């Protein structure tokens, strides 16, 4: 597993980078990649099929100058910003024990992240819904994936020291909820882990046994994806 620690100042480039890494591995049948990044500004990210007006308080985001973007993977709408650590894993289908349907793919990744978190905190961590990590019913990690023929991208975030009040201000109640949420408000549903980003970053690197740095960042493809997709209103507001 190769390791890439790369954060772009532009939120759109961060989203494009995950897609470009998946494409690169699919084309070259490359070794798997673990990427870690930490946003420095606040922005909203819609899941691929999410409807903007249904999931986002558009007026509140506009007042804050907070961009609303759309990723190419499924799942729900998320809020990104300082105090949130993101990861992206590009894993070969059928390799290293990673195979199966959508639910099984999540389980194989989240069991490892569950183990990482439980070694760092003194609380039990549960896998909830199909793609969440939680503690006592309080979510701190959401995840999504995009599958190709040879490789799958699983990516997500960990709330570490995030301004949780922003969830209520900027997001609507989600149109689809896991049963364990029980229609709770954002503020009654999410929590921080309250640990340093460097701590969980090192835990992820150990768990995924990264052995060398990834040095073939596809900058040109990232630029193409930003200009043709992630910076375009036609893409970000398509639903």
The 8 nearest C-alpha neighbors of each residue, nearest first, counted from 0:
[[1, 209, 31, 32, 210, 30, 208, 2],
 [2, 0, 32, 211, 213, 209, 212, 210],
 [1, 3, 212, 33, 213, 32, 209, 34],
 [2, 4, 34, 213, 5, 212, 33, 35],
 [5, 3, 35, 34, 36, 2, 6, 33],
 [4, 6, 36, 3, 35, 7, 34, 37],
 [7, 5, 36, 37, 13, 8, 38, 4],
 [6, 8, 9, 13, 12, 5, 10, 38],
 [7, 9, 10, 6, 39, 38, 12, 40],
 [8, 10, 7, 12, 11, 13, 6, 40],
 [11, 9, 13, 12, 8, 14, 7, 42],
 [12, 10, 14, 229, 13, 9, 225, 15],
 [13, 11, 15, 14, 10, 9, 16, 225],
 [12, 14, 10, 16, 11, 15, 7, 6],
 [15, 13, 11, 12, 16, 17, 70, 10],
 [16, 14, 12, 18, 221, 13, 17, 224],
 [15, 17, 19, 13, 14, 18, 221, 12],
 [18, 16, 20, 19, 15, 14, 21, 87],
 [17, 19, 21, 15, 16, 20, 22, 14],
 [18, 20, 16, 22, 21, 17, 221, 23],
 [21, 19, 23, 17, 22, 18, 16, 24],
 [22, 20, 18, 24, 19, 23, 89, 25],
 [23, 21, 19, 25, 20, 24, 26, 18],
 [24, 22, 20, 26, 21, 25, 27, 19],
 [23, 25, 29, 28, 27, 21, 26, 22],
 [24, 26, 22, 28, 23, 27, 150, 149],
 [27, 25, 23, 24, 28, 22, 29, 21],
 [26, 28, 29, 24, 25, 23, 22, 30],
 [29, 27, 24, 25, 26, 30, 149, 23],
 [30, 28, 24, 27, 31, 25, 23, 26],
 [29, 31, 0, 32, 28, 1, 24, 91],
 [30, 32, 0, 90, 89, 1, 29, 91],
 [33, 31, 1, 89, 0, 88, 2, 34],
 [32, 34, 88, 2, 87, 3, 1, 89],
 [33, 35, 3, 87, 86, 4, 2, 32],
 [36, 34, 86, 4, 85, 5, 3, 87],
 [35, 37, 6, 85, 5, 4, 84, 86],
 [36, 38, 84, 85, 6, 83, 39, 81],
 [39, 37, 80, 81, 40, 36, 79, 6],
 [38, 40, 81, 80, 37, 41, 8, 82],
 [41, 39, 80, 38, 81, 42, 79, 10],
 [40, 42, 80, 79, 65, 39, 81, 43],
 [43, 41, 66, 65, 79, 67, 78, 80],
 [44, 42, 78, 67, 77, 79, 68, 66],
 [43, 45, 68, 69, 77, 76, 67, 78],
 [46, 44, 76, 69, 49, 68, 47, 70],
 [45, 47, 73, 75, 74, 49, 76, 48],
 [46, 48, 73, 71, 72, 70, 49, 69],
 [47, 49, 46, 50, 73, 238, 45, 74],
 [50, 48, 46, 47, 45, 51, 238, 75],
 [51, 49, 238, 53, 52, 54, 48, 45],
 [50, 52, 53, 54, 55, 238, 49, 236],
 [53, 51, 55, 54, 50, 57, 56, 238],
 [54, 52, 50, 51, 55, 171, 174, 173],
 [53, 55, 171, 51, 173, 52, 170, 50],
 [56, 54, 170, 171, 57, 51, 52, 53],
 [57, 55, 169, 170, 59, 58, 171, 60],
 [56, 58, 60, 55, 59, 61, 52, 169],
 [57, 59, 61, 60, 56, 62, 169, 55],
 [60, 58, 62, 61, 56, 57, 169, 63],
 [59, 61, 65, 63, 57, 62, 58, 169],
 [60, 62, 64, 58, 63, 59, 65, 57],
 [61, 63, 59, 60, 64, 58, 65, 57],
 [64, 62, 60, 65, 61, 59, 58, 66],
 [63, 65, 61, 62, 60, 66, 59, 42],
 [64, 66, 60, 42, 63, 61, 41, 67],
 [67, 65, 42, 43, 68, 64, 60, 61],
 [66, 68, 43, 44, 42, 65, 235, 69],
 [69, 67, 44, 235, 43, 45, 66, 70],
 [70, 68, 45, 235, 44, 46, 47, 71],
 [69, 71, 47, 72, 46, 45, 14, 44],
 [70, 72, 47, 69, 73, 46, 145, 18],
 [73, 71, 145, 144, 47, 70, 143, 46],
 [74, 72, 46, 47, 143, 144, 48, 71],
 [75, 73, 46, 143, 72, 76, 47, 142],
 [74, 76, 46, 77, 45, 73, 49, 173],
 [75, 77, 45, 46, 44, 54, 74, 78],
 [78, 76, 44, 43, 75, 79, 45, 46],
 [77, 79, 43, 42, 44, 80, 166, 76],
 [80, 78, 42, 41, 43, 77, 83, 38],
 [79, 81, 41, 40, 38, 39, 83, 82],
 [82, 80, 39, 83, 38, 40, 161, 41],
 [81, 83, 161, 160, 159, 80, 158, 84],
 [82, 84, 158, 81, 159, 157, 80, 161],
 [85, 83, 37, 157, 156, 36, 196, 158],
 [86, 84, 156, 36, 35, 155, 37, 157],
 [85, 87, 35, 34, 154, 155, 156, 36],
 [86, 88, 154, 34, 33, 153, 35, 17],
 [89, 87, 33, 153, 152, 32, 154, 90],
 [88, 90, 152, 32, 31, 151, 21, 150],
 [91, 89, 31, 151, 150, 88, 92, 152],
 [90, 92, 150, 94, 149, 93, 151, 31],
 [93, 91, 150, 98, 149, 94, 97, 90],
 [92, 94, 98, 97, 91, 96, 95, 99],
 [93, 95, 91, 96, 97, 92, 98, 90],
 [96, 94, 97, 93, 91, 90, 92, 98],
 [95, 97, 94, 93, 98, 107, 92, 91],
 [98, 96, 93, 95, 94, 92, 104, 107],
 [99, 97, 93, 92, 96, 104, 100, 94],
 [100, 98, 103, 104, 101, 97, 93, 102],
 [99, 101, 103, 102, 104, 98, 105, 146],
 [100, 102, 104, 103, 105, 99, 144, 146],
 [103, 101, 105, 104, 100, 129, 106, 99],
 [102, 104, 106, 100, 105, 99, 101, 107],
 [105, 103, 101, 107, 102, 106, 99, 100],
 [106, 104, 102, 108, 103, 107, 109, 130],
 [105, 107, 103, 109, 108, 104, 110, 102],
 [106, 108, 104, 105, 110, 109, 103, 111],
 [109, 107, 105, 106, 111, 110, 112, 104],
 [108, 110, 112, 106, 111, 107, 113, 105],
 [111, 109, 113, 112, 108, 107, 106, 114],
 [110, 112, 114, 109, 113, 108, 115, 107],
 [113, 111, 109, 115, 114, 110, 116, 108],
 [112, 114, 110, 116, 111, 115, 109, 124],
 [113, 115, 111, 117, 112, 116, 110, 118],
 [116, 114, 112, 118, 113, 117, 202, 111],
 [117, 115, 119, 113, 118, 114, 112, 120],
 [116, 118, 114, 119, 120, 115, 113, 123],
 [117, 119, 116, 115, 120, 114, 121, 202],
 [120, 118, 116, 117, 115, 121, 199, 198],
 [121, 119, 117, 122, 118, 116, 192, 123],
 [120, 122, 117, 119, 123, 118, 116, 124],
 [123, 121, 120, 124, 117, 134, 116, 135],
 [122, 124, 117, 134, 125, 121, 135, 120],
 [125, 123, 134, 133, 113, 117, 122, 132],
 [126, 124, 133, 132, 127, 134, 123, 113],
 [127, 125, 132, 131, 133, 128, 124, 109],
 [128, 126, 131, 132, 125, 129, 133, 130],
 [129, 127, 177, 130, 131, 126, 179, 178],
 [128, 130, 127, 102, 131, 105, 126, 177],
 [129, 131, 142, 128, 105, 141, 127, 143],
 [132, 130, 141, 127, 140, 126, 128, 142],
 [131, 133, 126, 140, 125, 138, 127, 139],
 [134, 132, 138, 137, 125, 139, 136, 124],
 [135, 133, 124, 137, 136, 125, 123, 138],
 [134, 136, 137, 133, 125, 124, 123, 138],
 [135, 137, 134, 133, 138, 179, 188, 180],
 [138, 136, 133, 188, 134, 189, 135, 190],
 [139, 137, 133, 189, 132, 140, 190, 188],
 [138, 140, 158, 190, 133, 157, 189, 191],
 [139, 141, 157, 132, 156, 131, 138, 158],
 [142, 140, 131, 155, 156, 130, 132, 139],
 [141, 143, 155, 130, 154, 131, 156, 140],
 [144, 142, 74, 154, 153, 73, 155, 72],
 [145, 143, 153, 152, 72, 154, 73, 146],
 [144, 146, 72, 152, 151, 153, 147, 73],
 [145, 147, 151, 152, 150, 144, 148, 149],
 [146, 148, 150, 149, 151, 145, 25, 152],
 [147, 149, 150, 146, 92, 25, 151, 91],
 [148, 150, 92, 147, 91, 25, 151, 28],
 [151, 149, 91, 92, 147, 90, 25, 148],
 [150, 152, 146, 90, 89, 147, 145, 91],
 [151, 153, 89, 145, 144, 88, 21, 146],
 [154, 152, 144, 88, 143, 87, 151, 89],
 [155, 153, 87, 143, 86, 142, 88, 144],
 [156, 154, 142, 141, 86, 85, 143, 87],
 [155, 157, 85, 140, 84, 141, 86, 83],
 [156, 158, 140, 84, 83, 139, 159, 85],
 [159, 157, 83, 191, 139, 161, 160, 192],
 [158, 160, 191, 192, 193, 82, 83, 194],
 [161, 159, 82, 193, 191, 158, 83, 162],
 [160, 162, 82, 163, 158, 159, 83, 81],
 [163, 161, 164, 165, 160, 82, 166, 81],
 [162, 164, 165, 161, 166, 186, 190, 189],
 [165, 163, 166, 162, 167, 186, 168, 185],
 [166, 164, 168, 163, 167, 169, 162, 170],
 [165, 167, 164, 169, 168, 170, 163, 185],
 [168, 166, 165, 164, 169, 185, 170, 186],
 [167, 169, 165, 166, 170, 59, 164, 56],
 [168, 170, 56, 166, 59, 167, 60, 165],
 [171, 169, 55, 56, 166, 167, 54, 168],
 [172, 170, 54, 55, 56, 173, 53, 169],
 [171, 173, 174, 170, 54, 184, 185, 53],
 [174, 172, 175, 54, 171, 176, 75, 53],
 [173, 175, 172, 176, 54, 53, 171, 49],
 [176, 174, 173, 177, 75, 172, 74, 178],
 [175, 177, 178, 173, 180, 174, 182, 181],
 [178, 176, 128, 179, 180, 175, 181, 129],
 [177, 179, 180, 181, 176, 128, 182, 127],
 [178, 180, 181, 177, 136, 128, 127, 176],
 [179, 181, 178, 182, 177, 183, 176, 188],
 [182, 180, 179, 183, 178, 177, 176, 184],
 [183, 181, 180, 184, 176, 178, 172, 179],
 [184, 182, 181, 187, 180, 188, 185, 186],
 [185, 183, 187, 186, 188, 182, 172, 167],
 [186, 184, 188, 187, 167, 166, 189, 183],
 [185, 187, 184, 188, 189, 167, 164, 163],
 [188, 186, 184, 185, 183, 189, 137, 190],
 [187, 189, 185, 137, 186, 183, 138, 184],
 [190, 188, 138, 137, 139, 186, 185, 187],
 [191, 189, 139, 137, 138, 192, 188, 158],
 [192, 190, 159, 158, 193, 160, 139, 161],
 [191, 193, 159, 194, 158, 190, 139, 160],
 [194, 192, 159, 191, 160, 195, 158, 190],
 [195, 193, 192, 159, 196, 198, 160, 199],
 [196, 194, 198, 197, 193, 199, 159, 160],
 [195, 197, 198, 199, 200, 84, 194, 159],
 [198, 196, 200, 195, 199, 201, 202, 194],
 [199, 197, 195, 196, 201, 200, 202, 194],
 [198, 200, 202, 201, 196, 197, 203, 195],
 [201, 199, 197, 203, 202, 198, 196, 204],
 [202, 200, 204, 199, 203, 198, 197, 205],
 [203, 201, 199, 205, 200, 204, 115, 206],
 [204, 202, 206, 200, 205, 201, 207, 199],
 [203, 205, 201, 207, 202, 206, 209, 208],
 [206, 204, 208, 202, 203, 207, 201, 209],
 [207, 205, 203, 208, 204, 202, 111, 115],
 [206, 208, 204, 205, 209, 203, 0, 33],
 [209, 207, 205, 206, 204, 210, 0, 203],
 [208, 210, 0, 1, 204, 207, 2, 211],
 [209, 211, 1, 0, 208, 212, 2, 204],
 [212, 210, 1, 209, 2, 213, 0, 3],
 [213, 211, 2, 1, 3, 214, 210, 209],
 [212, 214, 1, 2, 3, 215, 211, 32],
 [215, 213, 216, 212, 3, 2, 1, 211],
 [216, 214, 213, 217, 218, 23, 20, 212],
 [215, 217, 218, 214, 213, 20, 16, 19],
 [218, 216, 220, 219, 215, 221, 19, 20],
 [219, 217, 221, 220, 216, 222, 16, 19],
 [220, 218, 222, 221, 217, 223, 224, 216],
 [219, 221, 223, 222, 218, 217, 19, 224],
 [222, 220, 218, 224, 219, 223, 15, 16],
 [221, 223, 219, 225, 220, 224, 218, 226],
 [224, 222, 220, 226, 221, 225, 227, 219],
 [223, 225, 221, 227, 228, 222, 226, 15],
 [226, 224, 229, 222, 230, 228, 223, 227],
 [225, 227, 223, 224, 228, 230, 222, 229],
 [228, 226, 224, 225, 223, 231, 229, 230],
 [229, 227, 231, 224, 225, 230, 234, 226],
 [228, 230, 225, 11, 231, 224, 234, 226],
 [229, 231, 225, 228, 226, 11, 232, 227],
 [232, 230, 233, 228, 234, 229, 235, 227],
 [233, 231, 235, 234, 236, 230, 237, 229],
 [232, 234, 231, 237, 236, 235, 228, 230],
 [235, 233, 237, 232, 231, 236, 228, 229],
 [234, 236, 69, 232, 68, 237, 233, 231],
 [237, 235, 232, 238, 234, 233, 51, 69],
 [236, 238, 234, 233, 235, 232, 50, 51],
 [237, 50, 236, 51, 49, 48, 235, 52]]
